């Protein structure tokens, strides 16, 4: 499960940037929630020209069945 605050997508006015973020997330090949959330946050900051435009929060939770 991935939760993004509005700050992560705020400022991505161009539809192309939002689609790029969605595609990036779908291509992530990480299993560790901490690594995944860091990668998503770093990519979002990159799309925002290297600046955090607002509070930016990414929460990733993994659920595994034994």
CHARMM-style PDB file with segment names, atoms N, HN, CA, C and O in Angstrom:
ATOM      1  N   UNK     1       0.856  -1.153   0.000  1.00  0.00      PROA
ATOM      2  CA  UNK     1       0.000   0.000   0.000  1.00  0.00      PROA
ATOM      3  C   UNK     1       0.911   1.228   0.000  1.00  0.00      PROA
ATOM      4  O   UNK     1       1.881   1.299   0.755  1.00  0.00      PROA
ATOM      5  N   UNK     2       0.586   2.173  -0.845  1.00  0.00      PROA
ATOM      6  HN  UNK     2      -0.202   2.115  -1.458  1.00  0.00      PROA
ATOM      7  CA  UNK     2       1.367   3.406  -0.943  1.00  0.00      PROA
ATOM      8  C   UNK     2       0.432   4.583  -0.724  1.00  0.00      PROA
ATOM      9  O   UNK     2      -0.584   4.717  -1.407  1.00  0.00      PROA
ATOM     10  N   UNK     3       0.780   5.436   0.233  1.00  0.00      PROA
ATOM     11  HN  UNK     3       1.605   5.327   0.788  1.00  0.00      PROA
ATOM     12  CA  UNK     3       0.025   6.656   0.498  1.00  0.00      PROA
ATOM     13  C   UNK     3       0.930   7.847   0.215  1.00  0.00      PROA
ATOM     14  O   UNK     3       2.073   7.891   0.670  1.00  0.00      PROA
ATOM     15  N   UNK     4       0.412   8.810  -0.539  1.00  0.00      PROA
ATOM     16  HN  UNK     4      -0.517   8.773  -0.908  1.00  0.00      PROA
ATOM     17  CA  UNK     4       1.163  10.017  -0.868  1.00  0.00      PROA
ATOM     18  C   UNK     4       0.406  11.226  -0.345  1.00  0.00      PROA
ATOM     19  O   UNK     4      -0.808  11.328  -0.524  1.00  0.00      PROA
ATOM     20  N   UNK     5       1.112  12.137   0.296  1.00  0.00      PROA
ATOM     21  HN  UNK     5       2.098  12.055   0.442  1.00  0.00      PROA
ATOM     22  CA  UNK     5       0.457  13.378   0.703  1.00  0.00      PROA
ATOM     23  C   UNK     5       0.282  14.267  -0.515  1.00  0.00      PROA
ATOM     24  O   UNK     5       0.911  14.049  -1.551  1.00  0.00      PROA
ATOM     25  N   UNK     6      -0.575  15.265  -0.385  1.00  0.00      PROA
ATOM     26  HN  UNK     6      -1.086  15.441   0.456  1.00  0.00      PROA
ATOM     27  CA  UNK     6      -0.816  16.160  -1.516  1.00  0.00      PROA
ATOM     28  C   UNK     6       0.440  16.910  -1.929  1.00  0.00      PROA
ATOM     29  O   UNK     6       0.562  17.320  -3.084  1.00  0.00      PROA
ATOM     30  N   UNK     7       1.370  17.096  -1.010  1.00  0.00      PROA
ATOM     31  HN  UNK     7       1.272  16.763  -0.072  1.00  0.00      PROA
ATOM     32  CA  UNK     7       2.614  17.783  -1.349  1.00  0.00      PROA
ATOM     33  C   UNK     7       3.463  17.024  -2.351  1.00  0.00      PROA
ATOM     34  O   UNK     7       4.247  17.623  -3.087  1.00  0.00      PROA
ATOM     35  N   UNK     8       3.309  15.705  -2.381  1.00  0.00      PROA
ATOM     36  HN  UNK     8       2.672  15.218  -1.782  1.00  0.00      PROA
ATOM     37  CA  UNK     8       4.088  14.888  -3.319  1.00  0.00      PROA
ATOM     38  C   UNK     8       3.605  15.113  -4.746  1.00  0.00      PROA
ATOM     39  O   UNK     8       4.407  15.132  -5.679  1.00  0.00      PROA
ATOM     40  N   UNK     9       2.303  15.282  -4.918  1.00  0.00      PROA
ATOM     41  HN  UNK     9       1.651  15.266  -4.160  1.00  0.00      PROA
ATOM     42  CA  UNK     9       1.768  15.481  -6.264  1.00  0.00      PROA
ATOM     43  C   UNK     9       1.410  16.932  -6.556  1.00  0.00      PROA
ATOM     44  O   UNK     9       1.160  17.281  -7.710  1.00  0.00      PROA
ATOM     45  N   UNK    10       1.380  17.784  -5.531  1.00  0.00      PROA
ATOM     46  HN  UNK    10       1.584  17.500  -4.594  1.00  0.00      PROA
ATOM     47  CA  UNK    10       1.088  19.193  -5.734  1.00  0.00      PROA
ATOM     48  C   UNK    10       2.179  19.805  -6.594  1.00  0.00      PROA
ATOM     49  O   UNK    10       3.360  19.512  -6.408  1.00  0.00      PROA
ATOM     50  N   UNK    11       1.803  20.621  -7.494  1.00  0.00      PROA
ATOM     51  HN  UNK    11       0.843  20.859  -7.645  1.00  0.00      PROA
ATOM     52  CA  UNK    11       2.775  21.244  -8.369  1.00  0.00      PROA
ATOM     53  C   UNK    11       3.043  20.420  -9.614  1.00  0.00      PROA
ATOM     54  O   UNK    11       3.725  20.884 -10.528  1.00  0.00      PROA
ATOM     55  N   UNK    12       2.514  19.195  -9.665  1.00  0.00      PROA
ATOM     56  HN  UNK    12       1.960  18.818  -8.922  1.00  0.00      PROA
ATOM     57  CA  UNK    12       2.651  18.384 -10.865  1.00  0.00      PROA
ATOM     58  C   UNK    12       1.463  18.694 -11.770  1.00  0.00      PROA
ATOM     59  O   UNK    12       0.724  17.798 -12.176  1.00  0.00      PROA
ATOM     60  N   UNK    13       1.296  19.966 -12.074  1.00  0.00      PROA
ATOM     61  HN  UNK    13       1.896  20.694 -11.744  1.00  0.00      PROA
ATOM     62  CA  UNK    13       0.152  20.422 -12.852  1.00  0.00      PROA
ATOM     63  C   UNK    13       0.092  19.769 -14.218  1.00  0.00      PROA
ATOM     64  O   UNK    13      -0.985  19.473 -14.736  1.00  0.00      PROA
ATOM     65  N   UNK    14       1.246  19.553 -14.782  1.00  0.00      PROA
ATOM     66  HN  UNK    14       2.121  19.794 -14.361  1.00  0.00      PROA
ATOM     67  CA  UNK    14       1.261  18.952 -16.101  1.00  0.00      PROA
ATOM     68  C   UNK    14       0.871  17.476 -15.979  1.00  0.00      PROA
ATOM     69  O   UNK    14       1.441  16.736 -15.177  1.00  0.00      PROA
ATOM     70  N   UNK    15      -0.090  17.071 -16.773  1.00  0.00      PROA
ATOM     71  HN  UNK    15      -0.553  17.673 -17.425  1.00  0.00      PROA
ATOM     72  CA  UNK    15      -0.559  15.684 -16.754  1.00  0.00      PROA
ATOM     73  C   UNK    15       0.601  14.721 -16.976  1.00  0.00      PROA
ATOM     74  O   UNK    15       0.637  13.633 -16.402  1.00  0.00      PROA
ATOM     75  N   UNK    16       1.541  15.132 -17.811  1.00  0.00      PROA
ATOM     76  HN  UNK    16       1.511  16.016 -18.278  1.00  0.00      PROA
ATOM     77  CA  UNK    16       2.681  14.272 -18.126  1.00  0.00      PROA
ATOM     78  C   UNK    16       3.485  13.925 -16.871  1.00  0.00      PROA
ATOM     79  O   UNK    16       3.921  12.783 -16.721  1.00  0.00      PROA
ATOM     80  N   UNK    17       3.686  14.882 -15.978  1.00  0.00      PROA
ATOM     81  HN  UNK    17       3.332  15.809 -16.101  1.00  0.00      PROA
ATOM     82  CA  UNK    17       4.461  14.616 -14.766  1.00  0.00      PROA
ATOM     83  C   UNK    17       3.750  13.621 -13.863  1.00  0.00      PROA
ATOM     84  O   UNK    17       4.386  12.738 -13.288  1.00  0.00      PROA
ATOM     85  N   UNK    18       2.443  13.757 -13.736  1.00  0.00      PROA
ATOM     86  HN  UNK    18       1.926  14.474 -14.203  1.00  0.00      PROA
ATOM     87  CA  UNK    18       1.674  12.837 -12.898  1.00  0.00      PROA
ATOM     88  C   UNK    18       1.719  11.433 -13.485  1.00  0.00      PROA
ATOM     89  O   UNK    18       1.854  10.454 -12.751  1.00  0.00      PROA
ATOM     90  N   UNK    19       1.606  11.332 -14.796  1.00  0.00      PROA
ATOM     91  HN  UNK    19       1.496  12.127 -15.392  1.00  0.00      PROA
ATOM     92  CA  UNK    19       1.689  10.032 -15.455  1.00  0.00      PROA
ATOM     93  C   UNK    19       3.081   9.446 -15.263  1.00  0.00      PROA
ATOM     94  O   UNK    19       3.221   8.245 -15.030  1.00  0.00      PROA
ATOM     95  N   UNK    20       4.112  10.282 -15.359  1.00  0.00      PROA
ATOM     96  HN  UNK    20       3.999  11.257 -15.548  1.00  0.00      PROA
ATOM     97  CA  UNK    20       5.483   9.799 -15.151  1.00  0.00      PROA
ATOM     98  C   UNK    20       5.655   9.274 -13.734  1.00  0.00      PROA
ATOM     99  O   UNK    20       6.314   8.253 -13.537  1.00  0.00      PROA
ATOM    100  N   UNK    21       5.078   9.948 -12.737  1.00  0.00      PROA
ATOM    101  HN  UNK    21       4.543  10.778 -12.897  1.00  0.00      PROA
ATOM    102  CA  UNK    21       5.166   9.480 -11.354  1.00  0.00      PROA
ATOM    103  C   UNK    21       4.461   8.134 -11.206  1.00  0.00      PROA
ATOM    104  O   UNK    21       4.989   7.230 -10.559  1.00  0.00      PROA
ATOM    105  N   UNK    22       3.290   7.994 -11.791  1.00  0.00      PROA
ATOM    106  HN  UNK    22       2.861   8.729 -12.316  1.00  0.00      PROA
ATOM    107  CA  UNK    22       2.558   6.724 -11.733  1.00  0.00      PROA
ATOM    108  C   UNK    22       3.363   5.605 -12.391  1.00  0.00      PROA
ATOM    109  O   UNK    22       3.454   4.501 -11.855  1.00  0.00      PROA
ATOM    110  N   UNK    23       3.942   5.892 -13.546  1.00  0.00      PROA
ATOM    111  HN  UNK    23       3.868   6.789 -13.982  1.00  0.00      PROA
ATOM    112  CA  UNK    23       4.736   4.884 -14.250  1.00  0.00      PROA
ATOM    113  C   UNK    23       5.973   4.512 -13.440  1.00  0.00      PROA
ATOM    114  O   UNK    23       6.347   3.341 -13.372  1.00  0.00      PROA
ATOM    115  N   UNK    24       6.606   5.512 -12.826  1.00  0.00      PROA
ATOM    116  HN  UNK    24       6.302   6.463 -12.881  1.00  0.00      PROA
ATOM    117  CA  UNK    24       7.791   5.256 -12.004  1.00  0.00      PROA
ATOM    118  C   UNK    24       7.447   4.301 -10.858  1.00  0.00      PROA
ATOM    119  O   UNK    24       8.169   3.337 -10.606  1.00  0.00      PROA
ATOM    120  N   UNK    25       6.352   4.574 -10.179  1.00  0.00      PROA
ATOM    121  HN  UNK    25       5.765   5.357 -10.384  1.00  0.00      PROA
ATOM    122  CA  UNK    25       5.942   3.732  -9.056  1.00  0.00      PROA
ATOM    123  C   UNK    25       5.638   2.314  -9.534  1.00  0.00      PROA
ATOM    124  O   UNK    25       6.004   1.343  -8.871  1.00  0.00      PROA
ATOM    125  N   UNK    26       4.976   2.191 -10.669  1.00  0.00      PROA
ATOM    126  HN  UNK    26       4.678   2.980 -11.208  1.00  0.00      PROA
ATOM    127  CA  UNK    26       4.619   0.859 -11.158  1.00  0.00      PROA
ATOM    128  C   UNK    26       5.846   0.051 -11.579  1.00  0.00      PROA
ATOM    129  O   UNK    26       5.801  -1.179 -11.581  1.00  0.00      PROA
ATOM    130  N   UNK    27       6.938   0.726 -11.934  1.00  0.00      PROA
ATOM    131  HN  UNK    27       6.974   1.725 -11.932  1.00  0.00      PROA
ATOM    132  CA  UNK    27       8.158   0.030 -12.354  1.00  0.00      PROA
ATOM    133  C   UNK    27       9.121  -0.263 -11.208  1.00  0.00      PROA
ATOM    134  O   UNK    27      10.107  -0.974 -11.407  1.00  0.00      PROA
ATOM    135  N   UNK    28       8.863   0.260 -10.027  1.00  0.00      PROA
ATOM    136  HN  UNK    28       8.063   0.837  -9.865  1.00  0.00      PROA
ATOM    137  CA  UNK    28       9.781   0.034  -8.907  1.00  0.00      PROA
ATOM    138  C   UNK    28       9.925  -1.452  -8.628  1.00  0.00      PROA
ATOM    139  O   UNK    28       8.937  -2.183  -8.543  1.00  0.00      PROA
ATOM    140  N   UNK    29      11.155  -1.882  -8.490  1.00  0.00      PROA
ATOM    141  HN  UNK    29      11.957  -1.289  -8.559  1.00  0.00      PROA
ATOM    142  CA  UNK    29      11.433  -3.296  -8.225  1.00  0.00      PROA
ATOM    143  C   UNK    29      12.068  -3.422  -6.838  1.00  0.00      PROA
ATOM    144  O   UNK    29      13.123  -4.036  -6.675  1.00  0.00      PROA
ATOM    145  N   UNK    30      11.410  -2.836  -5.857  1.00  0.00      PROA
ATOM    146  HN  UNK    30      10.553  -2.338  -5.990  1.00  0.00      PROA
ATOM    147  CA  UNK    30      11.901  -2.851  -4.481  1.00  0.00      PROA
ATOM    148  C   UNK    30      10.883  -3.556  -3.598  1.00  0.00      PROA
ATOM    149  O   UNK    30       9.677  -3.412  -3.796  1.00  0.00      PROA
ATOM    150  N   UNK    31      11.363  -4.307  -2.636  1.00  0.00      PROA
ATOM    151  HN  UNK    31      12.343  -4.424  -2.474  1.00  0.00      PROA
ATOM    152  CA  UNK    31      10.472  -4.983  -1.697  1.00  0.00      PROA
ATOM    153  C   UNK    31      10.468  -4.315  -0.328  1.00  0.00      PROA
ATOM    154  O   UNK    31       9.512  -4.465   0.433  1.00  0.00      PROA
ATOM    155  N   UNK    32      11.523  -3.583  -0.012  1.00  0.00      PROA
ATOM    156  HN  UNK    32      12.300  -3.462  -0.630  1.00  0.00      PROA
ATOM    157  CA  UNK    32      11.644  -2.939   1.280  1.00  0.00      PROA
ATOM    158  C   UNK    32      10.822  -1.645   1.287  1.00  0.00      PROA
ATOM    159  O   UNK    32      11.098  -0.748   0.491  1.00  0.00      PROA
ATOM    160  N   UNK    33       9.821  -1.529   2.163  1.00  0.00      PROA
ATOM    161  HN  UNK    33       9.596  -2.258   2.809  1.00  0.00      PROA
ATOM    162  CA  UNK    33       8.979  -0.328   2.184  1.00  0.00      PROA
ATOM    163  C   UNK    33       9.767   0.963   2.400  1.00  0.00      PROA
ATOM    164  O   UNK    33       9.437   1.990   1.806  1.00  0.00      PROA
ATOM    165  N   UNK    34      10.790   0.927   3.231  1.00  0.00      PROA
ATOM    166  HN  UNK    34      11.058   0.093   3.713  1.00  0.00      PROA
ATOM    167  CA  UNK    34      11.593   2.133   3.480  1.00  0.00      PROA
ATOM    168  C   UNK    34      12.308   2.579   2.210  1.00  0.00      PROA
ATOM    169  O   UNK    34      12.323   3.767   1.887  1.00  0.00      PROA
ATOM    170  N   UNK    35      12.899   1.630   1.492  1.00  0.00      PROA
ATOM    171  HN  UNK    35      12.887   0.665   1.754  1.00  0.00      PROA
ATOM    172  CA  UNK    35      13.598   1.967   0.253  1.00  0.00      PROA
ATOM    173  C   UNK    35      12.623   2.475  -0.806  1.00  0.00      PROA
ATOM    174  O   UNK    35      12.932   3.402  -1.555  1.00  0.00      PROA
ATOM    175  N   UNK    36      11.449   1.862  -0.860  1.00  0.00      PROA
ATOM    176  HN  UNK    36      11.198   1.109  -0.252  1.00  0.00      PROA
ATOM    177  CA  UNK    36      10.451   2.272  -1.838  1.00  0.00      PROA
ATOM    178  C   UNK    36       9.959   3.690  -1.559  1.00  0.00      PROA
ATOM    179  O   UNK    36       9.849   4.497  -2.483  1.00  0.00      PROA
ATOM    180  N   UNK    37       9.664   4.001  -0.301  1.00  0.00      PROA
ATOM    181  HN  UNK    37       9.754   3.346   0.449  1.00  0.00      PROA
ATOM    182  CA  UNK    37       9.177   5.343   0.029  1.00  0.00      PROA
ATOM    183  C   UNK    37      10.248   6.393  -0.248  1.00  0.00      PROA
ATOM    184  O   UNK    37       9.935   7.481  -0.731  1.00  0.00      PROA
ATOM    185  N   UNK    38      11.505   6.080   0.053  1.00  0.00      PROA
ATOM    186  HN  UNK    38      11.759   5.197   0.445  1.00  0.00      PROA
ATOM    187  CA  UNK    38      12.601   7.021  -0.228  1.00  0.00      PROA
ATOM    188  C   UNK    38      12.740   7.239  -1.728  1.00  0.00      PROA
ATOM    189  O   UNK    38      12.930   8.372  -2.170  1.00  0.00      PROA
ATOM    190  N   UNK    39      12.648   6.179  -2.511  1.00  0.00      PROA
ATOM    191  HN  UNK    39      12.494   5.259  -2.151  1.00  0.00      PROA
ATOM    192  CA  UNK    39      12.776   6.299  -3.965  1.00  0.00      PROA
ATOM    193  C   UNK    39      11.657   7.162  -4.544  1.00  0.00      PROA
ATOM    194  O   UNK    39      11.905   8.002  -5.409  1.00  0.00      PROA
ATOM    195  N   UNK    40      10.427   6.960  -4.072  1.00  0.00      PROA
ATOM    196  HN  UNK    40      10.225   6.278  -3.370  1.00  0.00      PROA
ATOM    197  CA  UNK    40       9.289   7.743  -4.559  1.00  0.00      PROA
ATOM    198  C   UNK    40       9.447   9.203  -4.176  1.00  0.00      PROA
ATOM    199  O   UNK    40       9.210  10.089  -4.998  1.00  0.00      PROA
ATOM    200  N   UNK    41       9.841   9.461  -2.947  1.00  0.00      PROA
ATOM    201  HN  UNK    41      10.033   8.741  -2.280  1.00  0.00      PROA
ATOM    202  CA  UNK    41      10.028  10.839  -2.490  1.00  0.00      PROA
ATOM    203  C   UNK    41      11.138  11.522  -3.284  1.00  0.00      PROA
ATOM    204  O   UNK    41      10.971  12.660  -3.724  1.00  0.00      PROA
ATOM    205  N   UNK    42      12.255  10.850  -3.470  1.00  0.00      PROA
ATOM    206  HN  UNK    42      12.391   9.926  -3.113  1.00  0.00      PROA
ATOM    207  CA  UNK    42      13.362  11.424  -4.243  1.00  0.00      PROA
ATOM    208  C   UNK    42      12.934  11.730  -5.673  1.00  0.00      PROA
ATOM    209  O   UNK    42      13.291  12.776  -6.216  1.00  0.00      PROA
ATOM    210  N   UNK    43      12.176  10.830  -6.284  1.00  0.00      PROA
ATOM    211  HN  UNK    43      11.887   9.980  -5.843  1.00  0.00      PROA
ATOM    212  CA  UNK    43      11.720  11.047  -7.655  1.00  0.00      PROA
ATOM    213  C   UNK    43      10.759  12.236  -7.714  1.00  0.00      PROA
ATOM    214  O   UNK    43      10.833  13.045  -8.640  1.00  0.00      PROA
ATOM    215  N   UNK    44       9.871  12.346  -6.746  1.00  0.00      PROA
ATOM    216  HN  UNK    44       9.811  11.689  -5.994  1.00  0.00      PROA
ATOM    217  CA  UNK    44       8.931  13.460  -6.719  1.00  0.00      PROA
ATOM    218  C   UNK    44       9.674  14.788  -6.575  1.00  0.00      PROA
ATOM    219  O   UNK    44       9.340  15.766  -7.245  1.00  0.00      PROA
ATOM    220  N   UNK    45      10.669  14.822  -5.712  1.00  0.00      PROA
ATOM    221  HN  UNK    45      10.940  14.028  -5.168  1.00  0.00      PROA
ATOM    222  CA  UNK    45      11.463  16.045  -5.546  1.00  0.00      PROA
ATOM    223  C   UNK    45      12.174  16.381  -6.850  1.00  0.00      PROA
ATOM    224  O   UNK    45      12.279  17.552  -7.214  1.00  0.00      PROA
ATOM    225  N   UNK    46      12.655  15.377  -7.545  1.00  0.00      PROA
ATOM    226  HN  UNK    46      12.569  14.426  -7.249  1.00  0.00      PROA
ATOM    227  CA  UNK    46      13.303  15.598  -8.839  1.00  0.00      PROA
ATOM    228  C   UNK    46      12.308  16.222  -9.831  1.00  0.00      PROA
ATOM    229  O   UNK    46      12.669  17.136 -10.573  1.00  0.00      PROA
ATOM    230  N   UNK    47      11.074  15.739  -9.846  1.00  0.00      PROA
ATOM    231  HN  UNK    47      10.781  14.997  -9.243  1.00  0.00      PROA
ATOM    232  CA  UNK    47      10.057  16.308 -10.730  1.00  0.00      PROA
ATOM    233  C   UNK    47       9.709  17.742 -10.354  1.00  0.00      PROA
ATOM    234  O   UNK    47       9.243  18.514 -11.192  1.00  0.00      PROA
ATOM    235  N   UNK    48       9.935  18.096  -9.098  1.00  0.00      PROA
ATOM    236  HN  UNK    48      10.314  17.469  -8.417  1.00  0.00      PROA
ATOM    237  CA  UNK    48       9.682  19.457  -8.618  1.00  0.00      PROA
ATOM    238  C   UNK    48      10.934  20.331  -8.740  1.00  0.00      PROA
ATOM    239  O   UNK    48      11.084  21.310  -8.009  1.00  0.00      PROA
ATOM    240  N   UNK    49      11.813  19.982  -9.644  1.00  0.00      PROA
ATOM    241  HN  UNK    49      11.692  19.186 -10.237  1.00  0.00      PROA
ATOM    242  CA  UNK    49      13.044  20.730  -9.919  1.00  0.00      PROA
ATOM    243  C   UNK    49      13.966  20.775  -8.708  1.00  0.00      PROA
ATOM    244  O   UNK    49      14.634  21.782  -8.473  1.00  0.00      PROA
ATOM    245  N   UNK    50      14.007  19.690  -7.938  1.00  0.00      PROA
ATOM    246  HN  UNK    50      13.464  18.872  -8.128  1.00  0.00      PROA
ATOM    247  CA  UNK    50      14.943  19.564  -6.830  1.00  0.00      PROA
ATOM    248  C   UNK    50      14.537  20.256  -5.545  1.00  0.00      PROA
ATOM    249  O   UNK    50      15.343  20.361  -4.620  1.00  0.00      PROA
ATOM    250  N   UNK    51      13.291  20.734  -5.469  1.00  0.00      PROA
ATOM    251  HN  UNK    51      12.637  20.649  -6.220  1.00  0.00      PROA
ATOM    252  CA  UNK    51      12.834  21.444  -4.275  1.00  0.00      PROA
ATOM    253  C   UNK    51      11.546  20.831  -3.750  1.00  0.00      PROA
ATOM    254  O   UNK    51      10.665  20.447  -4.520  1.00  0.00      PROA
ATOM    255  N   UNK    52      11.451  20.746  -2.439  1.00  0.00      PROA
ATOM    256  HN  UNK    52      12.167  21.058  -1.814  1.00  0.00      PROA
ATOM    257  CA  UNK    52      10.196  20.325  -1.810  1.00  0.00      PROA
ATOM    258  C   UNK    52       9.286  21.547  -1.791  1.00  0.00      PROA
ATOM    259  O   UNK    52       9.612  22.553  -1.160  1.00  0.00      PROA
ATOM    260  N   UNK    53       8.154  21.469  -2.472  1.00  0.00      PROA
ATOM    261  HN  UNK    53       7.889  20.652  -2.984  1.00  0.00      PROA
ATOM    262  CA  UNK    53       7.271  22.622  -2.586  1.00  0.00      PROA
ATOM    263  C   UNK    53       6.284  22.722  -1.420  1.00  0.00      PROA
ATOM    264  O   UNK    53       5.646  23.758  -1.233  1.00  0.00      PROA
ATOM    265  N   UNK    54       6.163  21.678  -0.660  1.00  0.00      PROA
ATOM    266  HN  UNK    54       6.681  20.836  -0.811  1.00  0.00      PROA
ATOM    267  CA  UNK    54       5.204  21.606   0.437  1.00  0.00      PROA
ATOM    268  C   UNK    54       5.658  20.467   1.335  1.00  0.00      PROA
ATOM    269  O   UNK    54       6.678  19.833   1.067  1.00  0.00      PROA
ATOM    270  N   UNK    55       4.913  20.203   2.393  1.00  0.00      PROA
ATOM    271  HN  UNK    55       4.085  20.718   2.611  1.00  0.00      PROA
ATOM    272  CA  UNK    55       5.204  19.006   3.170  1.00  0.00      PROA
ATOM    273  C   UNK    55       5.009  17.815   2.246  1.00  0.00      PROA
ATOM    274  O   UNK    55       3.966  17.675   1.606  1.00  0.00      PROA
ATOM    275  N   UNK    56       6.014  16.966   2.181  1.00  0.00      PROA
ATOM    276  HN  UNK    56       6.861  17.079   2.700  1.00  0.00      PROA
ATOM    277  CA  UNK    56       5.953  15.820   1.276  1.00  0.00      PROA
ATOM    278  C   UNK    56       6.129  14.550   2.098  1.00  0.00      PROA
ATOM    279  O   UNK    56       7.163  14.345   2.733  1.00  0.00      PROA
ATOM    280  N   UNK    57       5.107  13.702   2.076  1.00  0.00      PROA
ATOM    281  HN  UNK    57       4.267  13.869   1.560  1.00  0.00      PROA
ATOM    282  CA  UNK    57       5.130  12.475   2.854  1.00  0.00      PROA
ATOM    283  C   UNK    57       4.764  11.300   1.971  1.00  0.00      PROA
ATOM    284  O   UNK    57       3.802  11.351   1.205  1.00  0.00      PROA
ATOM    285  N   UNK    58       5.553  10.233   2.094  1.00  0.00      PROA
ATOM    286  HN  UNK    58       6.335  10.191   2.717  1.00  0.00      PROA
ATOM    287  CA  UNK    58       5.261   8.989   1.403  1.00  0.00      PROA
ATOM    288  C   UNK    58       5.279   7.888   2.442  1.00  0.00      PROA
ATOM    289  O   UNK    58       6.262   7.731   3.167  1.00  0.00      PROA
ATOM    290  N   UNK    59       4.196   7.119   2.522  1.00  0.00      PROA
ATOM    291  HN  UNK    59       3.398   7.246   1.933  1.00  0.00      PROA
ATOM    292  CA  UNK    59       4.105   6.001   3.446  1.00  0.00      PROA
ATOM    293  C   UNK    59       3.877   4.742   2.622  1.00  0.00      PROA
ATOM    294  O   UNK    59       2.953   4.665   1.814  1.00  0.00      PROA
ATOM    295  N   UNK    60       4.738   3.765   2.845  1.00  0.00      PROA
ATOM    296  HN  UNK    60       5.489   3.828   3.502  1.00  0.00      PROA
ATOM    297  CA  UNK    60       4.618   2.486   2.144  1.00  0.00      PROA
ATOM    298  C   UNK    60       4.509   1.386   3.190  1.00  0.00      PROA
ATOM    299  O   UNK    60       5.325   1.303   4.107  1.00  0.00      PROA
ATOM    300  N   UNK    61       3.506   0.557   3.045  1.00  0.00      PROA
ATOM    301  HN  UNK    61       2.843   0.625   2.300  1.00  0.00      PROA
ATOM    302  CA  UNK    61       3.322  -0.571   3.958  1.00  0.00      PROA
ATOM    303  C   UNK    61       3.279  -1.850   3.133  1.00  0.00      PROA
ATOM    304  O   UNK    61       2.588  -1.937   2.118  1.00  0.00      PROA
ATOM    305  N   UNK    62       4.018  -2.817   3.585  1.00  0.00      PROA
ATOM    306  HN  UNK    62       4.580  -2.747   4.409  1.00  0.00      PROA
ATOM    307  CA  UNK    62       4.008  -4.126   2.933  1.00  0.00      PROA
ATOM    308  C   UNK    62       3.264  -5.118   3.795  1.00  0.00      PROA
ATOM    309  O   UNK    62       3.426  -5.137   5.015  1.00  0.00      PROA
ATOM    310  N   UNK    63       2.452  -5.939   3.167  1.00  0.00      PROA
ATOM    311  HN  UNK    63       2.320  -5.924   2.176  1.00  0.00      PROA
ATOM    312  CA  UNK    63       1.708  -6.969   3.884  1.00  0.00      PROA
ATOM    313  C   UNK    63       2.043  -8.300   3.255  1.00  0.00      PROA
ATOM    314  O   UNK    63       1.827  -8.513   2.062  1.00  0.00      PROA
ATOM    315  N   UNK    64       2.574  -9.193   4.070  1.00  0.00      PROA
ATOM    316  HN  UNK    64       2.750  -9.020   5.039  1.00  0.00      PROA
ATOM    317  CA  UNK    64       2.940 -10.523   3.589  1.00  0.00      PROA
ATOM    318  C   UNK    64       2.170 -11.563   4.375  1.00  0.00      PROA
ATOM    319  O   UNK    64       1.923 -11.410   5.571  1.00  0.00      PROA
ATOM    320  N   UNK    65       1.812 -12.582   3.705  1.00  0.00      PROA
ATOM    321  HN  UNK    65       2.013 -12.706   2.734  1.00  0.00      PROA
ATOM    322  CA  UNK    65       1.095 -13.679   4.344  1.00  0.00      PROA
ATOM    323  C   UNK    65       2.078 -14.839   4.523  1.00  0.00      PROA
ATOM    324  O   UNK    65       2.770 -15.233   3.585  1.00  0.00      PROA
ATOM    325  N   UNK    66       2.124 -15.373   5.736  1.00  0.00      PROA
ATOM    326  HN  UNK    66       1.561 -15.053   6.498  1.00  0.00      PROA
ATOM    327  CA  UNK    66       2.992 -16.517   6.015  1.00  0.00      PROA
ATOM    328  C   UNK    66       2.286 -17.813   5.787  1.00  0.00      PROA
ATOM    329  OT1 UNK    66       2.873 -18.878   5.976  1.00  0.00      PROA
TER     330      UNK     66
END
